[in-house]
Amino acid sequence: MNKFITALVLICAGLLSIGLSYAQTEQQIKTDLQKKLGASTKIRGISASPLSGIYEVLVGNEVFYTDAKSQYLIQGEIIELATGKNLTEQRQNDLNRIKWSDLPQANAIKQVRGNGSRQFAIFSDPNCGFCKRLEKSMKSLDNVTIYTFLIPILGADSLQKSKQIWCSSDPAKTYNEWMLNANALPTKTDCPTPLDKNLALAKTYGITGTPTLFFTDGSRFPGAVQISDLEKKLDSLK
């Protein structure tokens, strides 16, 4: 029995030593790579990838790879040939996933069409051309609830327009008329707005461009998605 316990202790000690060695390696890679990339590029974390000797590098919500000596920074995708899975894309999706219930819906413009059963959120700037294109293509959507979070990231004029939309008597109508028809906006801008909170939320979620869409499963679509892909995604969540 004593021999068995001794052997078990040695095995556990060995595993602990290996774990510490990996942790030290990853920390060293992070330190070395951070020096080479500079302070302006913040590395969130380093971890082992599915490939021996290659490590995953997280910068913001982006996935890169490097070698054990931090000599190379690799931008690309790892495909598992046995299954056809894009492991990089899968990891990226996990990083970009949010918790739907954490979205502060009171800070969004809410639109309900039909029975409103299919829900999604859009982060939008009133000066965003791709957002306007998306809004026009979404006119055909039915049975949806859309939460639009205004994030004025394209300049001072975007902030002004966002305030005019939010402070209007009917923000949803005003937003649609502006995005679809470029109708003149009301002049009122002195009401309390959630714009600062929306910008802070966008930063937390790593949103750097508009439109960005989120769905009830926490996944996101960046950019002006095709309406057919949007319909397919919404139907998959029923």
C-alpha positions as CSV (number, residue, x, y, z in Angstrom):
1,M,0.0,0.0,0.0
2,N,2.8,2.4,0.9
3,K,4.5,1.7,-2.4
4,F,1.2,2.5,-4.2
5,I,0.8,5.8,-2.3
6,T,4.4,6.7,-3.0
7,A,3.9,6.0,-6.8
8,L,0.7,8.0,-6.8
9,V,2.4,11.0,-5.2
10,L,5.2,10.8,-7.7
11,I,2.8,10.8,-10.6
12,C,0.8,13.7,-9.2
13,A,4.1,15.6,-8.6
14,G,5.1,14.9,-12.2
15,L,1.8,16.1,-13.6
16,L,2.0,19.3,-11.5
17,S,5.6,19.9,-12.7
18,I,4.4,19.5,-16.3
19,G,1.5,21.9,-15.7
20,L,3.8,24.5,-14.2
21,S,6.3,24.1,-17.0
22,Y,3.5,24.8,-19.6
23,A,2.3,27.8,-17.6
24,Q,5.9,29.1,-17.4
25,T,6.4,28.6,-21.1
26,E,3.2,30.4,-22.0
27,Q,4.0,33.3,-19.7
28,Q,7.5,33.6,-21.2
29,I,6.0,33.6,-24.7
30,K,3.6,36.3,-23.8
31,T,6.3,38.4,-22.2
32,D,8.6,38.0,-25.2
33,L,6.0,38.6,-27.8
34,Q,4.5,41.6,-26.0
35,K,7.9,43.3,-26.1
36,K,8.2,42.7,-29.8
37,L,4.6,43.8,-30.6
38,G,4.8,46.9,-28.4
39,A,2.5,48.3,-25.8
40,S,-0.1,49.4,-28.3
41,T,-0.9,45.8,-29.0
42,K,-2.4,44.2,-25.9
43,I,-2.0,40.4,-25.7
44,R,-5.0,39.0,-23.7
45,G,-3.5,35.5,-23.4
46,I,-1.3,32.7,-24.7
47,S,-2.3,29.1,-24.8
48,A,-1.3,25.8,-26.5
49,S,-2.9,25.3,-29.9
50,P,-3.9,21.8,-31.3
51,L,-0.5,21.9,-33.2
52,S,2.6,20.8,-31.3
53,G,5.0,23.8,-30.7
54,I,2.4,26.3,-31.9
55,Y,0.6,28.6,-29.4
56,E,-2.6,30.6,-29.7
57,V,-2.3,34.3,-29.3
58,L,-5.3,36.4,-28.3
59,V,-5.2,40.1,-29.3
60,G,-8.6,41.7,-28.5
61,N,-11.1,39.2,-30.0
62,E,-8.7,38.1,-32.7
63,V,-6.8,34.8,-32.9
64,F,-3.2,34.6,-34.0
65,Y,-0.5,32.0,-33.6
66,T,3.2,32.0,-32.7
67,D,6.0,29.5,-32.1
68,A,7.6,28.7,-28.8
69,K,10.4,31.2,-29.3
70,S,8.1,34.1,-30.4
71,Q,10.0,34.4,-33.6
72,Y,6.9,34.4,-35.8
73,L,3.3,35.7,-35.7
74,I,1.0,33.6,-37.8
75,Q,-2.3,34.9,-39.2
76,G,-4.4,32.1,-40.6
77,E,-6.7,29.2,-39.9
78,I,-6.2,25.7,-38.5
79,I,-8.4,23.2,-40.2
80,E,-8.9,19.7,-38.7
81,L,-8.7,17.4,-41.8
82,A,-10.3,14.4,-40.1
83,T,-13.5,16.4,-39.5
84,G,-13.2,19.4,-41.8
85,K,-13.7,21.7,-38.7
86,N,-12.3,25.2,-38.9
87,L,-10.8,25.2,-35.4
88,T,-9.8,28.9,-35.7
89,E,-13.2,30.0,-36.7
90,Q,-14.8,27.9,-33.9
91,R,-12.4,29.5,-31.4
92,Q,-13.1,33.0,-32.8
93,N,-16.9,32.4,-32.5
94,D,-16.5,31.3,-28.9
95,L,-14.5,34.5,-28.1
96,N,-17.1,36.7,-29.8
97,R,-20.1,35.1,-28.1
98,I,-22.0,37.2,-25.6
99,K,-24.8,36.4,-23.1
100,W,-28.0,37.6,-24.7
101,S,-29.6,38.4,-21.3
102,D,-26.8,40.8,-20.6
103,L,-27.9,43.2,-23.4
104,P,-29.5,46.2,-21.8
105,Q,-32.6,46.3,-24.0
106,A,-33.8,49.6,-22.5
107,N,-30.9,51.3,-24.1
108,A,-31.9,50.2,-27.6
109,I,-34.5,51.3,-30.1
110,K,-37.1,48.4,-30.1
111,Q,-39.0,47.5,-33.2
112,V,-41.6,44.6,-33.3
113,R,-42.9,43.2,-36.6
114,G,-45.6,40.5,-36.7
115,N,-45.5,38.3,-33.7
116,G,-41.9,39.4,-32.8
117,S,-40.9,35.9,-32.0
118,R,-37.4,36.1,-33.7
119,Q,-35.1,38.4,-31.8
120,F,-31.8,40.0,-32.6
121,A,-29.8,43.1,-31.9
122,I,-27.9,45.5,-34.2
123,F,-25.2,48.0,-33.2
124,S,-25.5,50.8,-35.7
125,D,-24.2,54.3,-36.6
126,P,-26.7,56.7,-38.3
127,N,-23.9,57.6,-40.8
128,C,-23.0,54.0,-41.6
129,G,-23.6,53.2,-45.3
130,F,-23.6,49.5,-44.7
131,C,-26.1,49.9,-41.9
132,K,-28.4,51.7,-44.3
133,R,-28.0,49.0,-46.9
134,L,-28.8,46.3,-44.2
135,E,-31.9,48.2,-43.1
136,K,-33.2,48.4,-46.6
137,S,-32.7,44.6,-47.1
138,M,-34.4,43.9,-43.7
139,K,-37.7,45.6,-44.8
140,S,-38.8,42.1,-45.9
141,L,-38.3,40.5,-42.5
142,D,-41.4,39.6,-40.5
143,N,-42.1,38.2,-37.1
144,V,-39.0,39.8,-35.6
145,T,-38.1,41.9,-32.7
146,I,-35.1,44.2,-33.5
147,Y,-33.1,46.0,-30.8
148,T,-31.0,48.8,-32.3
149,F,-28.1,50.1,-30.2
150,L,-26.9,53.4,-31.5
151,I,-23.1,53.8,-31.3
152,P,-21.9,57.0,-32.8
153,I,-18.3,55.9,-33.8
154,L,-18.0,57.7,-37.2
155,G,-17.5,61.2,-35.9
156,A,-19.1,64.1,-34.2
157,D,-21.9,64.3,-36.7
158,S,-22.9,60.7,-35.8
159,L,-23.2,61.7,-32.2
160,Q,-25.5,64.6,-33.2
161,K,-27.7,62.4,-35.4
162,S,-27.9,59.7,-32.7
163,K,-29.1,62.3,-30.2
164,Q,-31.7,63.6,-32.6
165,I,-33.0,60.1,-33.3
166,W,-33.1,59.1,-29.6
167,C,-34.7,62.4,-28.4
168,S,-37.4,62.3,-31.0
169,S,-41.0,61.5,-30.1
170,D,-40.8,58.2,-31.9
171,P,-37.2,57.0,-32.1
172,A,-38.0,53.8,-34.1
173,K,-39.9,55.8,-36.8
174,T,-37.3,58.5,-36.9
175,Y,-34.5,56.0,-37.3
176,N,-36.2,54.2,-40.1
177,E,-37.1,57.3,-42.0
178,W,-33.5,58.5,-41.7
179,M,-31.8,55.2,-42.6
180,L,-34.2,54.3,-45.4
181,N,-35.2,57.7,-46.9
182,A,-32.7,60.2,-45.5
183,N,-35.6,62.3,-44.1
184,A,-34.6,65.4,-42.1
185,L,-34.1,64.7,-38.4
186,P,-35.8,66.5,-35.6
187,T,-33.7,69.1,-33.9
188,K,-34.1,68.1,-30.2
189,T,-30.9,66.8,-28.6
190,D,-31.2,67.7,-24.9
191,C,-32.8,64.6,-23.5
192,P,-31.0,61.9,-21.5
193,T,-29.5,59.3,-23.9
194,P,-27.8,55.8,-23.4
195,L,-25.2,56.6,-26.0
196,D,-22.2,56.6,-23.6
197,K,-23.4,53.3,-22.2
198,N,-23.8,51.9,-25.7
199,L,-20.3,53.0,-26.6
200,A,-18.9,51.4,-23.5
201,L,-20.8,48.2,-24.2
202,A,-19.5,48.1,-27.8
203,K,-15.9,48.4,-26.5
204,T,-16.5,45.6,-24.0
205,Y,-17.8,43.4,-26.9
206,G,-14.9,44.4,-29.2
207,I,-17.1,46.0,-31.7
208,T,-15.0,48.1,-34.1
209,G,-17.4,48.5,-37.0
210,T,-21.0,48.8,-37.9
211,P,-23.3,47.1,-38.4
212,T,-22.7,44.3,-35.9
213,L,-25.5,41.9,-35.2
214,F,-26.1,39.6,-32.1
215,F,-28.5,36.7,-31.8
216,T,-30.2,35.0,-28.9
217,D,-27.6,32.2,-28.8
218,G,-24.9,34.9,-28.2
219,S,-23.3,34.6,-31.7
220,R,-22.6,37.6,-33.9
221,F,-22.5,38.6,-37.5
222,P,-20.2,41.5,-38.4
223,G,-21.0,43.6,-41.4
224,A,-24.0,43.9,-43.8
225,V,-25.1,40.3,-43.8
226,Q,-27.1,38.9,-46.7
227,I,-30.8,38.7,-45.9
228,S,-30.8,35.0,-46.9
229,D,-28.1,34.3,-44.3
230,L,-30.0,36.4,-41.7
231,E,-33.2,34.5,-42.3
232,K,-31.3,31.2,-42.1
233,K,-29.7,32.2,-38.8
234,L,-33.0,33.3,-37.3
235,D,-34.8,30.1,-38.4
236,S,-32.0,28.0,-36.8
237,L,-32.8,29.6,-33.4
238,K,-36.4,28.6,-33.3
